[in-house]
Amino acid sequence: MPTPSSAGRRARIVSALAGAPKGVSGEDLAVGDGISRAAVAKHIAALRDLGYAIEAEPGRGYRLLEAPDAPLPYEVAPLLSSHAWGPLLGGCVTGSTNEDARGLARKGAPAGTVVLASAQTCGRGRLGRAWDSPAGGVYLSMLLRPDIPTAEAGTLPLAVGLGVALGLESLGARTGLKWPNDVWMLDEAGGSAGKVAGVLLESMIEGEQLAWVVAGVGVDVRASGAGTPGAAYLESLPGGAPALAAVAAAVLDGVAVTLKRLAAGGFAALLGEWARRSVLTGKDITVSDAAERAIATGRVTGVDESGRLVVDGVDGVRAIAAGDVTLRV
């Protein structure tokens, strides 16, 4: 993964090439970024390794022929509407974007740092489950440093999930939310077409405050082979699969909106929108703990202002702060 400084230089080179279809000389690129022509050549080589088709022509310099369809920082950054994110790093295959972001957090990386990947070899889901992360999806982790007590941290996964839903809706998807961290894609009748995205938050606590939170998101865009059972893919949208960079930018913009609202008004400011998308309300469910022991059974009546799932069961109404939900049929 490039350093923030080298990532910034490569982003500027890509931007310069994209804005000059007839080509840019190596000297102009070097002078514009205050580096040597040899350094420019190394950055061009690195961009080619990422999948950029860049032609070097004597007398005309470098010319961008084609950019890869991948969630690369240099493709995502120009599409962002929000100024909440940066630096953007990664973009290639990695073990886990969450693990990469955790390492950056420990080194003091600023809030807003984002790690992107086109595939993961060791992706993780909730409760230690493996997360299938093949090429054709978008995988990203956002470093947050929220100024909230740990007691309110339970609302963060819901806020991020709602942000993901808003982002995917901006691309034409119909979405639903399955407490606590899944985003479903809905068909035209409002029924579930499958899980299209998942959220995983990991954090470091210092005293009663959160030192940092890493919010990881995986989005299914194009199916690899036969696809994953129970998954939905954005390629089923009427216009086909959006560009992977566009998906990453939409997700980041959506999450920026919901985190801003959360900071200003707490989860109460998001509750109405979250509740309208809840796919569990009115359904009979069982909630289990990490050891797969049932801790609540009943009908979901909603989510409260603390982000807890409200279940009306044989033991009365209970508000569940954490657990794994299974629909009862």
C-alpha positions in Angstrom: 0.0 0.0 0.0 1.5 3.4 -1.0 2.2 6.0 1.6 -0.2 9.0 1.8 2.5 11.2 0.0 3.0 8.8 -2.9 -0.7 8.2 -3.2 -1.2 11.9 -3.4 1.4 12.2 -6.2 -0.1 9.4 -8.1 -3.5 11.0 -7.8 -2.2 14.2 -9.2 -0.5 12.4 -12.1 -3.8 10.6 -13.0 -5.7 13.8 -12.7 -3.2 15.6 -15.0 -3.3 12.8 -17.6 -7.1 12.6 -17.5 -7.3 16.3 -18.2 -4.9 16.2 -21.1 -6.1 13.7 -23.7 -3.2 14.6 -26.1 -0.6 13.8 -23.4 1.6 15.4 -20.8 5.4 15.5 -20.8 7.3 13.8 -18.1 9.0 17.2 -17.5 5.7 19.0 -16.9 4.5 16.2 -14.6 7.8 16.5 -12.6 7.8 20.3 -12.4 4.1 20.3 -11.4 4.7 18.0 -8.5 8.2 19.0 -7.5 9.8 15.7 -8.2 12.3 14.3 -10.7 11.5 12.8 -14.1 12.8 9.5 -12.8 10.3 9.6 -9.9 7.5 10.4 -12.4 8.5 7.2 -14.4 8.4 5.1 -11.2 4.9 6.5 -10.4 3.8 5.8 -13.9 5.1 2.2 -13.6 3.2 1.8 -10.4 0.0 3.1 -12.0 0.4 0.6 -14.9 0.7 -2.2 -12.3 -2.7 -1.1 -11.0 -4.2 -1.5 -14.4 -3.9 2.0 -15.9 -3.2 1.9 -19.7 -0.6 4.7 -20.0 1.2 5.2 -23.3 4.7 6.9 -23.4 5.2 8.5 -26.8 8.4 10.4 -27.7 7.7 14.1 -28.1 4.2 13.9 -26.6 4.9 12.5 -23.2 2.5 10.3 -21.3 -1.1 9.7 -22.4 -3.8 7.9 -20.5 -5.6 5.4 -22.7 -7.8 3.7 -20.2 -8.4 3.6 -16.4 -9.3 0.3 -14.7 -12.7 -0.4 -13.3 -11.6 -0.7 -9.7 -12.1 1.2 -6.5 -8.7 2.9 -6.7 -8.1 6.1 -4.7 -7.3 8.0 -7.9 -10.7 7.1 -9.4 -12.8 7.4 -6.2 -11.5 10.8 -5.0 -12.7 12.9 -8.0 -16.2 11.4 -7.5 -16.7 12.3 -3.9 -19.1 15.1 -2.9 -18.1 15.0 0.8 -14.9 16.5 2.2 -15.0 14.2 5.2 -12.6 11.6 3.7 -8.9 11.5 3.1 -6.3 10.3 2.6 -7.6 7.5 0.4 -5.2 4.6 0.2 -4.9 1.1 -1.2 -7.2 0.0 -4.1 -5.5 -3.4 -4.9 -5.9 -6.9 -3.4 -5.2 -6.9 0.4 -5.7 -9.3 3.3 -8.2 -7.1 5.1 -9.0 -3.4 4.7 -10.0 -3.4 8.4 -6.7 -4.8 9.4 -4.9 -2.3 7.2 -6.9 0.6 8.7 -6.3 -0.7 12.3 -2.6 -0.6 11.7 -2.9 3.0 10.4 -5.0 4.0 13.4 -2.4 2.7 15.8 0.2 4.8 14.0 -1.9 8.0 14.5 -3.5 8.3 11.1 -6.2 11.0 11.0 -9.9 10.6 11.1 -11.2 10.2 7.6 -8.4 7.9 6.4 -9.9 5.3 4.0 -8.4 2.0 2.8 -9.9 0.7 -0.4 -9.5 -2.7 -2.0 -10.7 -4.6 -5.1 -10.5 -7.9 -3.3 -9.6 -9.3 0.1 -7.9 -12.6 0.9 -8.8 -12.6 4.6 -12.0 -10.6 4.8 -13.9 -10.8 8.1 -17.5 -10.5 9.1 -19.2 -10.3 12.4 -18.6 -12.9 15.2 -15.3 -13.9 13.5 -16.9 -15.2 10.4 -15.0 -15.2 7.1 -16.3 -12.7 4.5 -16.1 -13.7 0.9 -14.4 -10.9 -0.9 -13.7 -11.7 -4.5 -12.9 -9.4 -7.3 -16.0 -7.6 -8.6 -16.9 -6.1 -5.2 -16.0 -2.9 -3.3 -14.2 -3.2 0.0 -13.4 -0.2 2.1 -12.6 0.7 5.7 -13.0 4.2 7.2 -11.0 5.4 10.2 -13.3 7.3 12.6 -12.3 9.2 15.7 -15.8 10.0 17.1 -16.1 12.2 20.2 -18.7 10.0 21.9 -18.7 7.8 25.1 -18.5 4.1 24.7 -22.0 3.7 25.9 -23.3 5.3 22.7 -21.0 3.3 20.4 -23.8 0.8 19.6 -25.5 3.2 17.3 -22.4 3.6 15.0 -23.0 0.3 13.0 -26.6 1.3 12.4 -25.6 4.8 11.3 -22.9 3.4 8.9 -25.4 0.8 7.6 -27.9 3.6 6.9 -25.2 5.6 5.1 -24.4 2.6 2.9 -28.1 2.2 2.1 -28.3 5.9 1.1 -25.3 5.6 -1.1 -26.6 2.6 -2.9 -30.0 4.2 -3.3 -28.3 7.1 -5.1 -27.1 4.5 -7.7 -30.7 3.3 -8.2 -30.9 0.4 -5.7 -33.9 -0.2 -3.4 -32.5 -1.1 0.0 -33.6 -2.5 3.4 -31.7 -2.8 6.7 -31.4 -5.9 8.7 -30.3 -5.1 12.3 -27.6 -4.6 13.2 -25.3 -4.4 10.2 -26.6 -5.9 6.9 -27.9 -4.0 3.9 -30.3 -5.9 1.7 -31.4 -5.1 -1.8 -35.1 -5.2 -2.4 -37.1 -6.1 -5.5 -39.8 -3.9 -7.1 -42.4 -5.4 -4.8 -40.4 -4.6 -1.7 -39.3 -8.2 -1.1 -35.7 -9.1 -0.3 -33.5 -10.0 -3.3 -30.6 -10.8 -0.9 -27.8 -9.2 1.1 -25.9 -6.6 -0.9 -23.6 -5.2 1.7 -22.3 -5.8 5.2 -20.7 -3.6 7.9 -18.1 -4.5 10.5 -16.9 -2.1 13.2 -13.8 -2.6 15.3 -12.6 -0.1 17.9 -10.1 0.9 20.5 -11.3 2.2 23.9 -9.4 4.6 26.1 -11.1 5.1 29.5 -14.7 5.9 28.7 -14.1 7.2 25.2 -13.5 5.7 21.8 -9.9 6.3 20.7 -10.8 5.2 17.2 -13.2 3.1 15.2 -12.6 1.3 12.0 -15.8 0.9 10.0 -15.5 -1.7 7.3 -17.9 -2.1 4.4 -18.2 -4.8 1.7 -20.5 -4.3 -1.3 -21.5 -7.0 -3.8 -21.3 -5.4 -7.3 -20.7 -8.1 -9.8 -21.0 -11.8 -9.1 -17.9 -14.0 -9.3 -18.8 -17.3 -11.0 -22.1 -18.5 -9.6 -22.1 -15.9 -6.9 -22.6 -16.3 -3.1 -25.8 -18.0 -1.9 -28.1 -15.4 -0.4 -26.3 -12.5 -1.9 -27.6 -9.7 -4.2 -25.5 -7.8 -6.7 -25.7 -4.3 -8.1 -25.2 -5.7 -11.5 -28.9 -6.7 -11.4 -29.9 -3.0 -11.5 -31.7 -1.9 -14.8 -28.6 0.0 -15.9 -26.2 -2.9 -15.1 -23.3 -2.8 -12.6 -22.1 0.7 -11.7 -18.4 1.4 -11.9 -16.6 0.2 -8.8 -15.2 3.6 -8.1 -18.7 5.1 -8.3 -20.0 2.6 -5.8 -17.1 3.4 -3.4 -17.7 7.1 -3.7 -21.5 6.8 -3.2 -21.0 4.7 -0.1 -18.5 7.2 1.4 -20.8 10.1 0.6 -23.8 8.4 2.2 -21.9 7.5 5.3 -20.6 11.0 5.6 -24.2 12.3 5.7 -25.4 9.9 8.4 -22.3 10.3 10.6 -22.8 14.1 10.5 -26.5 13.7 11.5 -25.5 11.3 14.2 -22.9 13.7 15.7 -25.5 16.6 15.6 -28.6 14.8 17.0 -27.7 11.3 18.1 -29.4 8.2 16.7 -32.8 9.9 17.2 -31.9 12.0 14.2 -31.6 8.8 12.1 -34.2 6.6 13.7 -37.1 7.5 11.3 -35.1 6.8 8.2 -33.6 3.6 9.7 -37.1 2.3 10.8 -38.6 2.9 7.3 -35.9 0.5 5.9 -36.1 -2.1 8.6 -36.7 -5.6 7.1 -37.2 -7.2 10.5 -40.1 -5.1 11.9 -43.2 -7.3 12.3 -41.1 -10.5 11.7 -40.7 -13.4 14.1 -37.1 -13.8 15.0 -34.6 -15.5 17.3 -31.6 -13.5 18.6 -28.5 -15.6 19.5 -25.2 -14.7 21.2 -21.7 -15.4 20.0 -22.0 -18.9 21.4 -25.2 -19.5 19.3 -27.3 -19.6 22.4 -30.8 -18.0 22.0 -31.2 -14.9 24.1 -34.5 -13.6 22.8 -37.4 -15.0 20.7 -40.4 -13.0 19.5 -41.7 -10.5 17.1 -39.7 -7.4 16.2 -41.5 -4.1 17.0 -38.7 -1.8 15.9 -35.5 -0.2 17.0 -35.2 2.3 19.8 -33.2 5.5 20.1 -30.2 3.7 21.5 -30.1 1.4 18.4 -31.4 -1.6 20.2 -33.7 -4.2 18.6 -37.0 -4.2 20.4 -38.5 -7.7 20.6 -42.0 -8.6 21.9 -41.7 -12.2 23.2 -43.1 -14.6 25.7 -41.1 -12.9 28.4 -42.4 -9.5 27.5 -40.8 -6.6 25.5 -37.0 -6.6 25.5 -34.5 -4.3 23.9 -31.5 -6.2 22.6 -28.2 -4.4 22.3 -26.2 -7.1 20.4 -26.8 -10.5 18.8 -27.2 -12.5 15.7 -30.7 -12.5 14.2 -32.4 -15.5 12.5 -35.8 -15.2 10.9 -38.3 -17.9 12.1 -40.3 -19.5 9.4 
